[in-house]
Amino acid sequence: MSDHLIEDLVADSVRLLDGHAGAQDPRVRDRIAALYGFQDRFDCSFTHFRVIGILLRRGYTYRFPVSRHPDHADRSASFDALSGFTGLRTFDEEAPDFDGYDSWLEDGYVDPPFLYCDSGTALWRRMVSAGELRGRDAAPLRPARLIDVVREVAVAAEQEGDRELVGLWYGFGCETLLGGPAGCPFDVDELAGMTAVQDLRAAVRRTGALSVARCSPYAAPVESADDGDLETWWWEL
């Protein structure tokens, strides 16, 4: 079953980022990429089409006629036979290097009559090499830290009066928003000195969103945290 809370949170955040940034702000694309990277950590469905207009406008996703695929001339029959949504990457489950299906978007996807690819994927790179994408559209994604993206979302959500969105993001805690494979690599003083953390916590205080955060199904109670001091600081605004 898909995690609808995560899917809704990411889609709502994409809409907010789009609505609160300049039309030519290239950072929106990078922030969208970070949000979908976050979503990929959970059991979620493919949700791009919820906000496809934004993704296309912001240069995160690109749409072409299927005939523009670099392999179309050699595989026209297979492309023409596609009648519904299809991810184009194929997998050999018996191959020694098979590592699952996480890369299923890398070769693009078709929703007839269109071909789509996301920035940074293998098909996107091929389209750049073929000259189908130029200028800003050919620029690589720039890494965006999740905490910085969440800060931007929280600021926009506060302006919209969306207390719930602020709280839901804060509820993931420092382990998720600033962590890695070994957990959060920062101590309290380091967190307290980060502008993104300061701004996020300020938005939580102003909106009274801590109660929303505490009720989130993803909230980590202090008593079960690996680092009690760090988690206590996070939850005691």
ABEGO torsion letter per residue (X at the ends): XBBAAAAAAAAAAAAAAAAABBAABAAAAAAAAAAAAAAAABBBBBAAAAAAAAAAAAGABBBBBAAABAAAAAAAAAAAABABBBBABBBBAABAABAEAAAAAAAEBBBOABBBBBBGBAAAAAAAAAGABBEAAABBBBBBBAAAAAAAAAAAAAAAGBAAAAAAAAAAEAAAAABBAAEBABBAAAAAABAAAAAAAAAAAAAGAAAAAAABAABBBAAABABAAAAAAAABX
